[in-house]
Amino acid sequence: MTRELFNRDTRAIIYGFQRNAIQRMLDFDFVCKRETPSVAAIIRPSQAGAIGYHKVFWGGTEIVVPIYRKLDLAIKKHPDADVLINFSSFRSAYPTSMEALNAETINTIAVIAEGIPERRSREMYKLAKEKGKVIIGPATVGGIQAGAFKIGNTAGTIENVVLSKLYRPGSVGFVSKSGGMSNEMNFMIAQNSDGVFEGIAIGGDRYAGSSLIDHLLRYEANPKIKMMVCLGEVGGTGEIDIVNAVKVGRLTKPLVMWCIGTAAALLPAGLQFGHAGAMAGSDMETAHAKNKALAEVGVIVPESYDDLGDKIKTTFEKLKAEGKIDPVDDFEPPKLPMDYAQAAKLGIVRRPTTVISTISDERGDVPMFSGVGLDTVVSENKSIGYTIGLLWFKKELPKFAQDYIEIVIKLTSDHGPAVSGAHNAIVTARAGKDLMSSLATGILAIGPRFGGAISDAAKYIKLALDKKMTPQEFVDYMKNVVGINIPGIGHRIKSVQNPDVRVKLLKEFVLNNFEKHPFLDYALEVEMITTSKRNNLILNVDGCIGICFMDLLENLDLSEEEKNDVVETEMLNGFFVLGRSIGMMGHIFDQKRQRAALYRQPWDEILFAD
Amino acid sequence: MAQKSIYEFSAKKLLMTELPKYFPAYNYHGKLAVISPETDWNKLVAENPWLNTDKLAAKPDQLFGKRGKANLLLLDANLDKLKAFINERMNKEVEIGGIKGTLNRFLVEPFVPHEKEFYVSITSDMDSDTIHFSFEGGIFVEENWDKVTHVSVPIGTDVDSFDLANKLPDLGDLKTTLVPFVKGLLKVYIDQDFAFLEINPFAVTSDGTVVPLDLKAKLDDTASFQHINTWASPENPIQFPRAFGQVLSKEERFIADMDEKTGASLKFTILNRDARVWTMVAGGGGSVVYTDTIADMGFAKELGNYGEYSGNPNREHTELYAQTLIDVLTEKPDPQGRPKILLIGGGIANFTDVKATFMGIVAALRKSAEKLRNANVKIYVRRGGPNEKEGLKLMKDVGEEIGVPIEVYDRYTHMTRIVPLSLKGDS
């Protein structure tokens, strides 16, 4: 496998929805000035739809990356992606990797998961070998080709990429087992040479899909790589393969190498287990033996890890002096815009908000309504009127006001099935629609003619008092200037002799509990005039609610402007909507319980005319 | 670690249920009993009446071999002799291959008289599983290693059609028994994710029954999730015991338990409680490098622990890990009054958040201010990775805050340079 695995056009499919790793790959692409994003697609087996989209940053702007539920569709749609970065868990890494190995377009697979059963890894490796494909891992962070392609989380943050000069290729090919140490080595190499050309971590499992020597042979074949660095480990025989390759001249480029774990003998190893497997070369598997064998065949082996960097430096400087190093085509990597969240955390940006909320705040442990915790509302058994006060008036209302609001809610809660709102709700419910739709059709009927008398009664009586009209002047004004019946006056059935009990109760409550009630007093004077003309021109319940509401405002220590705001913001309609919703939902439940069939208005209720 | 040793008892039980699936002639007696210090003899005998009737063999089942040579093997005994043999040895400390440990688990089986001892084992490498077979089994197999036949079976081979008979030495009359036996063994090995299996010796009784006598096995414990039915069976739940002589301290146990519950990796082994040099190192590779460097400088005997944390452990786990380590290292000051050294080291992380993990360590340091001062602890920090600047600053600040000397180095200082910096002039 001496072919190049990656270049500046390499694209990958990411198995697993790894937001951070994906964004880091794209950030790397951006500082490398890649033309295309290296992530072609994402696989998220848990998603419902076949294709979704994930927003990612491409420098300062956003682009989308498709997310597929299944690998086969992603492979079909993205034949240009020849790398699979497999983040699936140790349980599913095997089947997903095998599927990818069998896909014609995938040539390289990085398997990130730790804890894949060894036999599964070996089976994966066998298939890869048969297919001429390369597996990096399992149990690895992956690897990086500087300035070209980065696997997942390799090389960490973009700051590190820049500090380790990984945004452009150097002359050093690096390979290690350890993923954690690979990033340290990237930086060490950048400090002691012109930087890494490519760095691969093959993973710490006993059976790695590709071995140290596999990658070194690739580096040997790559003319852009002038020297190699390898970090080996105690255990296994992968390093011995390197000794043999150097011996027979398959590896000729300068190789700086160190095997870690020279102190392994210090650690409790337990008892040696069995003879058969380890008999061949157990002594050869110690780090000391490997370092010695490597040095003997001419590999540049430091005294200890501590002077590994120095050895890299002297080796590189020697090559440079010999004129074997091409000058690096360095550039200032483009600055990556900082994430808003990070910048905000650092206090270096600010952003205007788009909404101001003054009545409630749910950010703490308990939602707060105008400064009162919802827990207080519940534990102190506060009324609905009190709660409405917090959320509508932004204050704790006095008892008489809470009571008035609750009376209004009760009084407006229903007026039988025939009125517009209830009728609409019933018709819609019987058309098979859901609760919300049925209720909405009922509420949508509320307006100037249905339920509107409440607001209008309040509006005109306020006008009269503001203009200091006498009751008689007001009656004349409504008749001659406005030209309508006085809203809130008049009833179809009820009369002076047959008063509306609802109005009686409401009047009594207001007269007994409100300190002042100029609107009601005025309305009663108006009623005296109108009933003198016809005995059914009484103050009706809608009018009484609206007019008494104006009296309520008089008793609440509000400025004129505040009172006007209450009226302007349609709060009175709000009470009607709130109360009547109770009744309309009752009618909807009633119809649904009966499984009532579709309502169709009978022909005999309709006059068909030209 | 993926390859883990299992008890001989477990391995024999596993073969008892699995091998007949491929080798129906495996007519194993299945008579196995384990004796521990808690064993109630009456109950044991009631459950295993063959203990009264059969001739018995017994030996420790604690993951070590060469038991005959250590006078730990009982053969051809009755129950009384067995009791005497066990009573004499139970809870005794013995030294096996330089490791001291306590005998506390014995395996008892019927004694099987036999003339000939065979050897078979299976090992694995990347490309194949290899069968090792010999007519010269028993304690001399190592000396007679040149008489062992090795047969490599490439991974993915169809075992049924594999021509094993022609690759083994001439088995004579035993061919019809041993070829299917070894093939069956290989299939169980493959199916049950063994990483090593050695039966040395096994016997073939006069009626042609194969009987494993001594057996060692390792399973690949990462495959546990594929073997719920066999490895977690109520009759024979597979345990992965520690090596003989390895007893976890309460601190090691605490960290090991925490490690099992997180996706991150937390490892902690105490080498010497009285030691002066302690490490809290991020990363499996990094921790090895620090240990190497300390040993290189001649401080191996002064090294208190080996351990590592990696895989982005959360703040809380890092704090608990650090606290555990600090508690051990501050147990007592150095008798000669020298400072104790704590190396908080690591390479440049790929994705472990330095700030988050250091916040955990800082919390533990803060809680331990007095302990650290009393034990005269000097701390050296070197680390890089995501949020490294903030993380390193936290360390610098906490040192001043709690009055403990903390020297902090960033990525521009060679990873292991803090080892000579901390130990210079100390040797």
Interface residues (C-beta under 8 A of the other chain):
Chain A: N20 A21 F90 R91 G115 I116 P117 E118 R119 R120 R122 E123 Y125 K126 V141 N153 T154 A155 G156 T157 N160 L163 S164 S176 K177 S178 G179 G180 M181 S182 N183 E184 N186 F187 M188 Q191 G204 D205 R206 Y207 L231 E233 V234 I260 G261 T262 A263 A264 L266 L267 P268 A269 G270 L271 Q272 F273 G274 H275 A276 G277 M279 A287 S304 Y305 D306 G309
Chain B: A2 Q3 S5 L63 F64 I96 G97 I99 S121 T123 S124 M126 D127 T130 H132 V141 E142 W145 V148 P154 I155 G156 I190 D193 A195 F196 E198 K216 K218 D220 T222 A223 F225 Q226 R242 A243 F244 G245 Q246 T269 L271 A282 G283 G284 G285 G286 V288 V289 T291 D292 T293 I294 A295 D296 A300 L303 Y306 S310 G346 G347 I348 A349 N350 F351 G384 G385 P386 R411 Y412 H414 M415 T416 R417 V419 P420
